[in-house]
């Protein structure tokens, strides 16, 4: 989306602030959880799958992702970490003056409440434990930007809240149980999506270090980060062997497409090393993880 001539508080300004390209990160774990639950419901639970519950899980994930983007935009501006002159990533709405600070506060409150309202009916499908899960999602949505990302814990939160929680909860609201296959699939999903945070922090490693933001990348250095990025994809695909063991061979084989693309992006990442051109690797990583989600989901459904 063209970022020139953005009128303050316009629809275009809020679309830029919402960062729609990041929604694939919210969609992939829910997609995998839905596929796992759909297949198991037909095999073991007399086809009890609910598309309403699936849609609510997906909508909740989308709204929470947008909420997280607004929170990140606002608090990075408040902390003074969004100096547009040195910023390598996409420009941010608050810093650029595309949205007013007071309006952003109100919108953050509104999207947080909306996410809670959308998630509330999931109590009917998954029980009152869904309230605790929803509260944790909201709390850590704020804690990530305000504290945890500054202490090298961002990658752990991605593993938990873009892997374990959405995959397992999407499955649980359907069948009220969990399996070791689902848990391992959630770990693999979290590792794949963490690649997006890794390349983002790799691009910003020098700025983050100067701002006192100790991401995992800052802690281990650029060279080790490059190899970590590669290993995330390899380990995730290796964990996919659980699908083969459970008779879903295609769910193990098809993600090789993702792995090849992941390797190509890794090569480009090492070649570029630093600068705004790494945004190409960020876009490719987002594409790759969506392809991973599609490959796993299609592999599970094609029995």
C-alpha positions in Angstrom: 0.0 0.0 0.0 1.3 3.4 -1.0 2.4 5.3 2.2 2.5 8.7 0.6 -0.2 11.3 1.1 -1.9 9.5 4.0 -4.6 11.7 5.5 -4.8 11.8 9.3 -7.2 9.3 10.8 -8.4 8.2 7.3 -9.4 4.6 6.4 -6.0 4.3 4.6 -4.2 5.4 7.8 -5.9 2.8 9.9 -5.4 0.1 7.3 -1.7 0.9 7.4 -1.7 0.8 11.2 -3.5 -2.5 11.2 -0.8 -4.1 9.1 -3.0 -6.6 7.2 0.1 -8.5 5.9 0.7 -9.8 9.4 -2.7 -11.5 9.5 -1.2 -14.6 7.9 0.6 -15.2 11.2 -2.8 -15.3 12.9 -4.4 -17.5 10.3 -1.8 -20.2 10.0 -2.1 -21.8 13.5 -5.9 -21.6 13.5 -5.9 -23.2 10.0 -3.7 -26.1 11.2 -5.8 -26.5 14.3 -9.0 -26.6 12.3 -7.6 -29.2 9.9 -6.4 -31.4 12.7 -9.8 -31.2 14.5 -11.8 -31.8 11.3 -9.9 -34.9 10.4 -10.0 -36.4 13.9 -13.7 -35.5 14.3 -14.5 -37.6 11.3 -12.2 -40.5 12.3 -12.9 -40.7 16.0 -15.7 -38.5 17.2 -18.7 -39.1 14.8 -18.2 -35.9 12.8 -18.9 -33.4 15.7 -17.0 -30.6 14.0 -18.4 -27.0 14.4 -17.8 -24.5 11.6 -19.2 -21.8 13.9 -16.5 -22.5 16.5 -13.8 -22.6 13.8 -14.9 -19.2 12.4 -14.9 -17.7 15.9 -11.4 -18.9 16.6 -10.2 -17.4 13.3 -12.0 -14.1 13.9 -10.6 -13.8 17.4 -7.1 -14.5 16.2 -7.4 -11.8 13.5 -8.7 -9.2 15.9 -6.1 -9.9 18.5 -3.4 -9.6 15.8 -4.7 -6.2 14.8 -4.9 -5.2 18.4 -1.3 -6.3 19.0 -0.2 -4.2 16.0 -2.0 -1.1 17.3 -0.5 -1.6 20.8 3.0 -2.1 19.3 2.6 1.1 17.2 1.4 3.1 20.2 4.0 2.0 22.8 6.9 2.1 20.4 6.0 5.8 19.7 5.6 6.5 23.4 9.0 4.9 24.1 10.6 6.9 21.3 11.7 3.8 19.5 10.2 4.7 16.1 12.6 7.3 14.8 11.5 7.4 11.1 15.0 8.7 10.0 16.7 5.5 11.2 13.8 3.0 10.9 14.4 0.2 8.4 11.0 -1.5 8.6 7.7 -0.1 7.3 6.7 3.3 8.7 4.4 3.4 11.8 1.1 5.3 12.0 1.6 7.1 15.3 5.1 8.3 14.5 4.1 9.5 11.1 1.1 11.3 12.5 -1.3 9.3 10.4 -3.4 8.6 13.4 -3.8 10.7 16.5 -2.5 9.4 19.8 -5.7 9.9 21.6 -7.7 8.1 18.9 -5.2 5.2 19.0 -5.8 4.8 22.7 -9.6 4.6 22.1 -9.2 2.2 19.2 -6.9 -0.1 21.2 -9.5 -0.2 24.0 -12.2 -0.9 21.4 -10.4 -3.7 19.6 -9.5 -5.3 22.9 -13.1 -5.3 23.9 -14.2 -6.6 20.5 -11.8 -9.5 20.7 -13.2 -10.4 24.1 -16.8 -10.3 22.8 -15.9 -12.4 19.8 -14.1 -14.9 22.0 -16.9 -15.1 24.6 -19.1 -17.6 22.7 -16.2 -20.0 22.6 -17.1 -20.8 26.3 -20.1 -22.6 24.8 -17.8 -24.8 22.8 -14.7 -25.2 25.0 -15.9 -24.5 28.5 -15.0 -21.7 31.0 -11.3 -22.5 30.6 -11.6 -20.4 27.4 -12.0 -17.3 29.6 -8.5 -17.9 31.1 -7.0 -18.4 27.7 -8.6 -15.2 26.4 -7.4 -13.2 29.4 -3.8 -14.5 28.9 -3.9 -13.6 25.2 -5.0 -10.0 26.1 -2.5 -9.6 29.0 0.5 -10.9 27.0 -0.5 -8.9 24.0 0.3 -5.8 26.1 3.3 -7.3 28.0 5.0 -8.3 24.8 5.4 -4.7 23.5 5.8 -3.0 26.8 8.3 -5.3 28.6 9.0 -8.9 27.3 10.3 -8.0 23.9 13.0 -5.9 25.5 14.3 -8.9 27.4 14.7 -11.5 24.7 11.4 -13.2 25.5 9.6 -12.3 22.3 10.5 -15.6 20.6 9.1 -17.6 23.5 5.8 -15.7 23.3 5.6 -16.3 19.6 6.1 -20.1 20.2 3.4 -20.0 22.9 0.8 -17.6 21.4 1.3 -18.3 17.7 1.9 -22.0 18.1 0.8 -23.8 21.2 -2.2 -21.7 22.3 -4.0 -21.2 18.9 -3.4 -24.7 17.5 -4.3 -26.5 20.7 -7.2 -24.3 21.6 -8.7 -24.4 18.1 -8.6 -28.2 18.4 -9.8 -28.3 22.0 -13.0 -26.2 21.4 -14.0 -28.8 18.8 -13.2 -32.1 20.6 -12.6 -31.2 24.2 -9.3 -33.1 24.3 -5.7 -32.8 23.1 -3.3 -35.4 21.6 0.5 -35.5 21.5 0.2 -35.1 17.6 -1.7 -31.8 18.1 0.8 -30.5 20.7 3.8 -31.3 18.5 2.1 -29.7 15.5 1.6 -26.6 17.6 5.3 -26.5 18.4 6.2 -26.8 14.7 3.8 -24.1 13.8 5.3 -21.8 16.5 8.8 -22.4 15.2 7.8 -21.5 11.6 6.0 -18.3 12.6 9.0 -17.3 14.9 11.0 -17.0 11.7 9.1 -13.8 11.0 10.2 -12.3 14.3 13.7 -13.5 13.8 14.2 -11.8 10.4 12.4 -8.7 11.7 14.8 -8.4 14.7 17.8 -9.4 12.5 17.0 -6.4 10.3 16.7 -4.1 13.3 19.5 -5.6 15.4 21.7 -2.5 15.5 18.9 -0.1 16.2 17.5 -2.3 18.9 20.9 -2.6 20.5 21.2 1.2 20.5 17.8 1.5 22.0 18.5 -1.0 24.8 16.1 -3.5 23.4 17.8 -6.9 24.1 16.1 -9.2 21.6 17.3 -12.7 21.1 19.1 -11.5 17.9 20.9 -8.8 19.9 22.0 -11.4 22.5 23.4 -14.1 20.1 24.6 -11.9 17.3 23.8 -11.8 13.5 25.8 -14.8 12.4 24.2 -17.2 14.9 20.8 -15.7 14.1 21.2 -16.6 10.4 21.7 -20.2 11.3 18.9 -20.2 13.9 16.5 -18.9 11.2 17.5 -21.9 9.0 17.2 -24.4 11.8 13.7 -23.2 12.7 12.3 -24.3 9.4 14.3 -27.6 9.4 13.2 -28.5 12.9 9.6 -27.6 12.2 9.5 -29.9 9.1 11.3 -32.6 11.1 8.6 -32.5 13.8 6.1 -33.0 11.0 7.2 -36.6 11.0 4.4 -37.0 13.6 1.9 -36.7 10.8 3.6 -39.6 8.9 3.5 -41.8 12.1 -0.2 -41.1 12.3 -0.9 -42.0 8.7 -1.0 -38.5 7.2 2.0 -38.8 4.9 1.2 -35.8 2.7 1.1 -33.6 5.8 4.8 -34.5 6.2 5.8 -34.4 2.5 4.0 -31.3 1.2 5.8 -28.9 3.7 9.0 -29.7 1.8 7.8 -27.0 -0.6 7.9 -24.6 2.3 11.3 -25.8 3.4 12.8 -25.2 0.0 11.4 -21.6 -0.1 12.6 -21.1 3.5 16.2 -22.1 2.4 16.1 -19.7 -0.6 15.0 -16.9 1.8 17.8 -17.8 4.2 20.3 -17.5 1.4 19.0 -14.1 0.5 19.0 -13.0 4.1 22.7 -13.9 4.5 23.6 -12.2 1.3 21.8 -8.9 2.1 22.9 -9.0 5.8 21.7 -5.5 6.7 19.5 -2.7 5.6 16.0 -2.0 4.3 16.4 -4.7 1.6 15.8 -7.3 4.3 12.1 -6.3 4.1 12.1 -8.5 1.1 13.1 -11.4 3.3 10.4 -10.4 5.8 7.7 -10.5 3.0 9.1 -13.9 1.8 9.0 -15.3 5.3 5.4 -14.3 5.7 4.6 -15.9 2.4 6.6 -19.1 3.3 4.8 -19.6 6.6 1.4 -19.2 4.9 2.5 -21.8 2.4 3.5 -24.1 5.3 0.1 -23.7 6.9 -1.6 -24.6 3.5 0.7 -27.5 2.9 0.1 -29.0 6.4 -3.7 -28.4 6.3 -4.1 -29.8 2.8 -1.9 -32.8 3.6 -4.1 -33.6 6.6 -7.3 -33.2 4.7 -6.2 -35.3 1.7 -6.6 -38.7 3.4 
